[in-house]
Structure formats: structure tokens, C-alpha cells
Amino acid sequence: MPGVEFAGVGKTYASGSHAVKGVSLQVAEGEFLVLVGPSGCGKSTLLRMVAGLEEVSEGEIRIGDRRVNEIAPRDRDVAMVFQNYALYPHMSVAENLAFGLKMRKVAPDEIRRRVGAAANMLGLERYLAKRPRELSGGERQRVALGRAMVREPKVFLFDEPLSNLDARLRVEMRAEIRRLHQRVGATMIYVTHDQVEAMTMGDRIAVLDRGQLQQCAGPRALYARPANRFVASFIGTPPVNFLEGVVAAGGRAVQVGAVALPLGEEQRAALATREGSRVTVGVRPEDLVGAGEGLASTVDLVEPLGSETLVHASCEAGRLIARFTSAVVPAVGATLRLTVRPEAVLLFDHASGVSLLEPQAAATT
């Protein structure tokens, strides 16, 4: 299965609005890449340009060694799974699976083979005679997946395919699509606005904002070393805490209000020449500890989530969210001191929002 390459790809509409700006990215052969970002960031436009449903305004897209900018959608050998399933209501499941192959005049025996293989892989054998209206949302989505599979395309494209499912089915279908990728080994590009989907599904994740690529890395690297403040804020649930401070003690601490936050070795090295500079400190909720000296905070809200509890608190530096995994948690109105794990602190330039820490070497993990 070939990979996909974006080389300076942009999309500008007749109105002059820029949906995508200069995206350069390589999707490796057999890779599962997730495009993620807020609504309007350009992720679906980028996917539609791969499919040929949107024209490329600048740059080029290559599938394998072939430039596809001017190639018709049906000749690109890609299969797309949409949010709304797009099944034919008057056809049976088997007919829906076979329709695209019949239109391409594939031999009947080959159609039966491909439909049977897809139905077996997705557990659809007992639904083949049913119409879409007789199926649940999850079953319809599996049919949509099967219809893409029988094409045996070079690249699978997914445009927010789970958005219409309830929470339980979303979890099931995430696993179904990942298993499909492991079995087929095809190149897949998956669009979502849900960062939990992105983190659990992608080999790598490309984060977009306002049409521009912000960072592309593996889930762990993206979480641990976001390239800028936007990526840090978008990746992670609950979101990262941001605190404004000044570099103090020769880069060994950041002064946040009356408290000097201690730093790990890597963080101290990054701030060694920035004495007196303003920086933004990022702290994940699990890296705030309710013990020792730290930020004096008042508990505003407690959210029990079973295996963990989220504690929302206010301090002089702003609002914070801490993750507690112990059975004992503070009550609303209680005062506590939240200490930061020094080695887990994220640091960003105050003006540009760019990370001051080096990205992890293992960027694809």
C-alpha cells in the first residue's frame, strides 16, 4: 500500500479565504495518520483534496509515486468513509457492499469473494439480506467500512465517521477500525475533532489550527512535548493548566505570584539564559500534587470519575485542575497547596507560545 505526500498544499476559495496553508507532510506506507483540530481548522478540506473532492490551489499531493492533483476522484484508487454512512436505503447490505464493484464492472465471482471476505472480517454475515433501516448505527457504520474495504483501495480516508454514534458505540468502532488497520495493513488517514479518538487510534497525529500544521508526532510525544501552547491546550483531557511567571534564580525556578515553582534538570537548562523573562508554564492535571509547599488554592468543584477524581481549584495565579487517584480528596471550599512535579513542567515563550523544550527524540511514539 503506497503512502501519501503533501508538499506545500494549500486551498484558497474564490472568496479569498484560506482553508489550508502550505501543509507539508508525509504519510508512510501502511501508516494510520489522524488529522485533528477544532472546527474550521482545514482537516476535512485536506482529506477531501486527497480524495479529489476539492481542488488543490497550491502545492501537490502524491499517492505513492503518482501526482494526483489533476486526476479524477474515481481514478485515484482511494476509498472514503463518511460521517453519514451514505448507504442506499432500498438496497440490502450485500447490494450496498457490491454496488461500487458492479459500477466498475468487476467480475461477479470476484465481487462475491470480496463481499464475503469483508462481511466475515466485520461480522456482517447475518445482516447481508437486511436493509439499512433494519440496522443499528454501529452496524450501518460497519457496512460503510465494508463498502470501502471491498474496493481494496490504495488509501482509506475517514471523515469523522463516528460522530453520529453514542459514546459506547464510538469506543467499539474505534477498536473495530484499529483492528481493520492491523489486518489490512493499508495506509489510512482519519479526520476527527475528538482528541481522545486521535490519541487512541493514530500511529501519528497531525494537529492543525487555522489551516496550518502545528505539529505531527506520535501520541506520547505529542502529549509530553507539545510544540506550542495551542497543541498543549488541545491535546489532553482534562486540559493542561497554564500559569504565567517570570524566570528566577538563574533559571532554576519560575516565579508565579508569591511561589517559586521548582524545575527539573531539562527545564533549568532551557531557562539558563532567560533570567527575568516572562514565560508560560504548562502543567498537566496529573502533575499537580496536593502536598508540601506550593500554590495555595481553594477547591471550587470536585468531579468523581470512578478510578480518579478531578479537583477544580482557584489560586492567585488563576484556575487549576488537579487529578487525584487516591480515595481521599479535598471537599469543596477546602484549602490545599498544589505542588508541581518539577520534571513534568512544560515551558512556552510568553509572546509566541512556542515550546522552550526540545521535542522528544522518539517523535513517532
KAMO-V226921 format. One record per residue. RES is the residue in three letters. PSI is psi in whole degrees, 0 to 359 (999 if undefined). OMEGA is omega in radians with two decimals (999 if undefined). Layout:
res:RES psi:PSI omega:OMEGA
res:RES psi:PSI omega:OMEGA
This chain:
res:MET psi:125 omega:-3.11
res:PRO psi:161 omega:3.04
res:GLY psi:184 omega:-3.14
res:VAL psi:138 omega:3.11
res:GLU psi:130 omega:3.01
res:PHE psi:123 omega:-3.13
res:ALA psi:99 omega:3.13
res:GLY psi:39 omega:-3.03
res:VAL psi:132 omega:3.10
res:GLY psi:156 omega:3.08
res:LYS psi:119 omega:3.10
res:THR psi:128 omega:-3.14
res:TYR psi:167 omega:-3.09
res:ALA psi:332 omega:3.13
res:SER psi:348 omega:-3.10
res:GLY psi:355 omega:3.14
res:SER psi:140 omega:-3.12
res:HIS psi:110 omega:3.13
res:ALA psi:325 omega:3.13
res:VAL psi:137 omega:-3.06
res:LYS psi:109 omega:2.95
res:GLY psi:48 omega:-3.13
res:VAL psi:123 omega:3.04
res:SER psi:124 omega:-3.00
res:LEU psi:140 omega:3.08
res:GLN psi:128 omega:3.06
res:VAL psi:118 omega:-3.05
res:ALA psi:157 omega:3.07
res:GLU psi:126 omega:3.12
res:GLY psi:8 omega:-3.11
res:GLU psi:150 omega:2.99
res:PHE psi:103 omega:-3.12
res:LEU psi:134 omega:3.09
res:VAL psi:130 omega:2.99
res:LEU psi:121 omega:-3.06
res:VAL psi:151 omega:3.11
res:GLY psi:173 omega:-3.13
res:PRO psi:168 omega:3.11
res:SER psi:136 omega:3.11
res:GLY psi:10 omega:-3.09
res:CYS psi:349 omega:3.10
res:GLY psi:3 omega:-3.06
res:LYS psi:316 omega:3.13
res:SER psi:325 omega:3.09
res:THR psi:318 omega:3.12
res:LEU psi:318 omega:3.13
res:LEU psi:318 omega:-3.13
res:ARG psi:332 omega:3.07
res:MET psi:325 omega:3.06
res:VAL psi:319 omega:-3.11
res:ALA psi:342 omega:-3.09
res:GLY psi:11 omega:3.13
res:LEU psi:348 omega:3.03
res:GLU psi:140 omega:3.09
res:GLU psi:148 omega:3.09
res:VAL psi:123 omega:-3.12
res:SER psi:325 omega:3.13
res:GLU psi:159 omega:-3.11
res:GLY psi:191 omega:3.14
res:GLU psi:154 omega:3.06
res:ILE psi:132 omega:3.11
res:ARG psi:135 omega:3.00
res:ILE psi:112 omega:-2.96
res:GLY psi:229 omega:3.13
res:ASP psi:14 omega:-3.06
res:ARG psi:124 omega:3.01
res:ARG psi:131 omega:-3.04
res:VAL psi:6 omega:-3.09
res:ASN psi:316 omega:-3.04
res:GLU psi:5 omega:-3.10
res:ILE psi:137 omega:-3.13
res:ALA psi:149 omega:-3.11
res:PRO psi:317 omega:-3.06
res:ARG psi:342 omega:-3.10
res:ASP psi:6 omega:-3.12
res:ARG psi:348 omega:3.13
res:ASP psi:48 omega:3.02
res:VAL psi:157 omega:3.07
res:ALA psi:135 omega:-3.05
res:MET psi:135 omega:3.07
res:VAL psi:123 omega:-3.04
res:PHE psi:168 omega:3.11
res:GLN psi:326 omega:-3.01
res:ASN psi:15 omega:3.09
res:TYR psi:314 omega:3.13
res:ALA psi:46 omega:3.09
res:LEU psi:151 omega:3.08
res:TYR psi:115 omega:-3.02
res:PRO psi:334 omega:-3.08
res:HIS psi:358 omega:-3.13
res:MET psi:152 omega:3.03
res:SER psi:170 omega:3.09
res:VAL psi:314 omega:-3.14
res:ALA psi:319 omega:-3.14
res:GLU psi:323 omega:3.07
res:ASN psi:317 omega:-3.14
res:LEU psi:323 omega:-3.03
res:ALA psi:345 omega:-2.94
res:PHE psi:311 omega:-3.10
res:GLY psi:324 omega:3.13
res:LEU psi:321 omega:3.10
res:LYS psi:321 omega:3.13
res:MET psi:333 omega:3.12
res:ARG psi:7 omega:3.08
res:LYS psi:39 omega:3.03
res:VAL psi:146 omega:-3.11
res:ALA psi:142 omega:-3.10
res:PRO psi:317 omega:-3.14
res:ASP psi:321 omega:3.13
res:GLU psi:323 omega:3.08
res:ILE psi:314 omega:-3.14
res:ARG psi:320 omega:-3.14
res:ARG psi:312 omega:-3.09
res:ARG psi:317 omega:3.12
res:VAL psi:316 omega:3.12
res:GLY psi:318 omega:-3.14
res:ALA psi:317 omega:3.14
res:ALA psi:317 omega:3.14
res:ALA psi:321 omega:3.12
res:ASN psi:317 omega:-3.11
res:MET psi:325 omega:-3.07
res:LEU psi:6 omega:3.12
res:GLY psi:40 omega:-3.08
res:LEU psi:5 omega:-3.04
res:GLU psi:318 omega:-3.06
res:ARG psi:358 omega:-3.13
res:TYR psi:0 omega:-2.97
res:LEU psi:329 omega:-3.11
res:ALA psi:354 omega:-3.07
res:LYS psi:159 omega:3.05
res:ARG psi:158 omega:-3.12
res:PRO psi:325 omega:-3.11
res:ARG psi:342 omega:3.14
res:GLU psi:1 omega:-3.07
res:LEU psi:156 omega:3.02
res:SER psi:171 omega:3.12
res:GLY psi:318 omega:3.13
res:GLY psi:322 omega:3.12
res:GLU psi:321 omega:3.09
res:ARG psi:321 omega:3.13
res:GLN psi:326 omega:3.08
res:ARG psi:324 omega:3.07
res:VAL psi:318 omega:3.10
res:ALA psi:320 omega:3.07
res:LEU psi:316 omega:-3.14
res:GLY psi:321 omega:3.13
res:ARG psi:326 omega:3.06
res:ALA psi:321 omega:-3.09
res:MET psi:318 omega:-3.06
res:VAL psi:339 omega:3.09
res:ARG psi:337 omega:-3.05
res:GLU psi:55 omega:-3.04
res:PRO psi:170 omega:3.05
res:LYS psi:326 omega:-3.08
res:VAL psi:135 omega:3.01
res:PHE psi:135 omega:3.10
res:LEU psi:130 omega:-3.12
res:PHE psi:121 omega:3.14
res:ASP psi:92 omega:-3.13
res:GLU psi:56 omega:-3.01
res:PRO psi:345 omega:-3.06
res:LEU psi:5 omega:-3.03
res:SER psi:331 omega:-3.08
res:ASN psi:3 omega:-3.09
res:LEU psi:155 omega:3.07
res:ASP psi:172 omega:-2.99
res:ALA psi:317 omega:-3.10
res:ARG psi:316 omega:3.14
res:LEU psi:328 omega:3.10
res:ARG psi:317 omega:3.13
res:VAL psi:315 omega:-3.14
res:GLU psi:316 omega:-3.08
res:MET psi:330 omega:3.02
res:ARG psi:313 omega:3.13
res:ALA psi:323 omega:-3.13
res:GLU psi:316 omega:-3.11
res:ILE psi:322 omega:3.09
res:ARG psi:320 omega:3.09
res:ARG psi:321 omega:3.09
res:LEU psi:315 omega:3.14
res:HIS psi:318 omega:-3.13
res:GLN psi:323 omega:-3.13
res:ARG psi:315 omega:-3.01
res:VAL psi:326 omega:-3.13
res:GLY psi:22 omega:-3.09
res:ALA psi:161 omega:3.00
res:THR psi:129 omega:-3.11
res:MET psi:136 omega:3.04
res:ILE psi:126 omega:-2.96
res:TYR psi:125 omega:3.14
res:VAL psi:134 omega:3.05
res:THR psi:155 omega:2.98
res:HIS psi:356 omega:-3.06
res:ASP psi:110 omega:-3.08
res:GLN psi:340 omega:3.04
res:VAL psi:316 omega:3.04
res:GLU psi:315 omega:-3.11
res:ALA psi:314 omega:-3.06
res:MET psi:327 omega:-3.06
res:THR psi:344 omega:-3.01
res:MET psi:325 omega:-2.94
res:GLY psi:140 omega:2.88
res:ASP psi:316 omega:2.98
res:ARG psi:158 omega:-3.13
res:ILE psi:128 omega:3.06
res:ALA psi:117 omega:-3.10
res:VAL psi:125 omega:3.14
res:LEU psi:150 omega:3.03
res:ASP psi:127 omega:3.13
res:ARG psi:42 omega:3.04
res:GLY psi:358 omega:-3.08
res:GLN psi:143 omega:3.08
res:LEU psi:122 omega:-3.11
res:GLN psi:320 omega:-3.13
res:GLN psi:147 omega:3.02
res:CYS psi:120 omega:-3.09
res:ALA psi:173 omega:3.04
res:GLY psi:161 omega:-3.07
res:PRO psi:314 omega:-3.10
res:ARG psi:316 omega:3.14
res:ALA psi:321 omega:-3.14
res:LEU psi:320 omega:-3.11
res:TYR psi:317 omega:-3.05
res:ALA psi:327 omega:-3.09
res:ARG psi:68 omega:3.08
res:PRO psi:142 omega:-3.07
res:ALA psi:335 omega:-3.13
res:ASN psi:178 omega:-3.07
res:ARG psi:325 omega:3.14
res:PHE psi:312 omega:-3.13
res:VAL psi:317 omega:3.13
res:ALA psi:322 omega:-3.11
res:SER psi:330 omega:-3.06
res:PHE psi:327 omega:-3.09
res:ILE psi:121 omega:3.12
res:GLY psi:133 omega:3.09
res:THR psi:122 omega:-0.08
res:PRO psi:166 omega:-3.03
res:PRO psi:163 omega:3.12
res:VAL psi:150 omega:3.04
res:ASN psi:135 omega:3.09
res:PHE psi:135 omega:3.11
res:LEU psi:138 omega:3.10
res:GLU psi:135 omega:-3.11
res:GLY psi:183 omega:-3.12
res:VAL psi:136 omega:3.13
res:VAL psi:129 omega:-3.09
res:ALA psi:169 omega:3.05
res:ALA psi:43 omega:3.10
res:GLY psi:29 omega:3.13
res:GLY psi:6 omega:-3.12
res:ARG psi:351 omega:-3.12
res:ALA psi:164 omega:2.99
res:VAL psi:125 omega:-3.12
res:GLN psi:114 omega:3.09
res:VAL psi:102 omega:-3.04
res:GLY psi:233 omega:-3.11
res:ALA psi:358 omega:-3.03
res:VAL psi:134 omega:3.04
res:ALA psi:109 omega:-3.13
res:LEU psi:124 omega:3.12
res:PRO psi:154 omega:-3.08
res:LEU psi:154 omega:3.05
res:GLY psi:175 omega:-3.07
res:GLU psi:315 omega:-3.13
res:GLU psi:319 omega:-3.14
res:GLN psi:320 omega:3.12
res:ARG psi:320 omega:3.13
res:ALA psi:323 omega:-3.12
res:ALA psi:334 omega:-3.07
res:LEU psi:8 omega:-3.02
res:ALA psi:328 omega:-3.10
res:THR psi:18 omega:-3.05
res:ARG psi:26 omega:3.13
res:GLU psi:127 omega:3.10
res:GLY psi:355 omega:-3.14
res:SER psi:149 omega:3.05
res:ARG psi:135 omega:3.11
res:VAL psi:161 omega:3.02
res:THR psi:127 omega:3.12
res:VAL psi:131 omega:3.05
res:GLY psi:132 omega:-3.13
res:VAL psi:121 omega:3.06
res:ARG psi:148 omega:-3.11
res:PRO psi:326 omega:-3.13
res:GLU psi:350 omega:-3.13
res:ASP psi:11 omega:2.99
res:LEU psi:123 omega:-3.07
res:VAL psi:131 omega:-3.14
res:GLY psi:69 omega:-3.13
res:ALA psi:158 omega:3.03
res:GLY psi:198 omega:3.11
res:GLU psi:143 omega:-3.14
res:GLY psi:207 omega:-3.11
res:LEU psi:118 omega:3.11
res:ALA psi:120 omega:-3.00
res:SER psi:154 omega:3.07
res:THR psi:130 omega:-3.09
res:VAL psi:125 omega:3.14
res:ASP psi:326 omega:-3.02
res:LEU psi:142 omega:3.09
res:VAL psi:126 omega:-3.12
res:GLU psi:98 omega:3.09
res:PRO psi:131 omega:-3.12
res:LEU psi:23 omega:3.14
res:GLY psi:265 omega:-3.10
res:SER psi:348 omega:3.13
res:GLU psi:166 omega:3.11
res:THR psi:132 omega:3.07
res:LEU psi:129 omega:-3.14
res:VAL psi:118 omega:3.09
res:HIS psi:130 omega:-3.09
res:ALA psi:160 omega:3.10
res:SER psi:139 omega:3.05
res:CYS psi:179 omega:-3.09
res:GLU psi:337 omega:-3.12
res:ALA psi:350 omega:-3.14
res:GLY psi:198 omega:-3.13
res:ARG psi:145 omega:-3.11
res:LEU psi:152 omega:2.99
res:ILE psi:126 omega:3.11
res:ALA psi:147 omega:-3.14
res:ARG psi:119 omega:3.12
res:PHE psi:130 omega:3.10
res:THR psi:354 omega:3.12
res:SER psi:164 omega:-3.14
res:ALA psi:336 omega:-3.11
res:VAL psi:118 omega:3.13
res:VAL psi:152 omega:3.14
res:PRO psi:152 omega:3.13
res:ALA psi:161 omega:3.08
res:VAL psi:133 omega:-3.12
res:GLY psi:346 omega:-3.13
res:ALA psi:155 omega:3.07
res:THR psi:135 omega:3.08
res:LEU psi:162 omega:3.08
res:ARG psi:125 omega:-3.12
res:LEU psi:120 omega:-3.14
res:THR psi:140 omega:-3.13
res:VAL psi:138 omega:3.01
res:ARG psi:115 omega:-3.00
res:PRO psi:321 omega:-3.05
res:GLU psi:350 omega:-3.09
res:ALA psi:1 omega:-3.09
res:VAL psi:134 omega:3.00
res:LEU psi:143 omega:-3.09
res:LEU psi:134 omega:-3.12
res:PHE psi:145 omega:3.04
res:ASP psi:133 omega:-3.04
res:HIS psi:321 omega:-3.06
res:ALA psi:312 omega:-3.03
res:SER psi:338 omega:-3.08
res:GLY psi:3 omega:-3.13
res:VAL psi:143 omega:-3.14
res:SER psi:142 omega:3.07
res:LEU psi:358 omega:-3.14
res:LEU psi:147 omega:3.11
res:GLU psi:141 omega:3.06
res:PRO psi:153 omega:3.13
res:GLN psi:144 omega:-3.14
res:ALA psi:321 omega:-3.14
res:ALA psi:73 omega:-3.01
res:ALA psi:348 omega:-3.11
res:THR psi:12 omega:-3.13
res:THR psi:999 omega:999
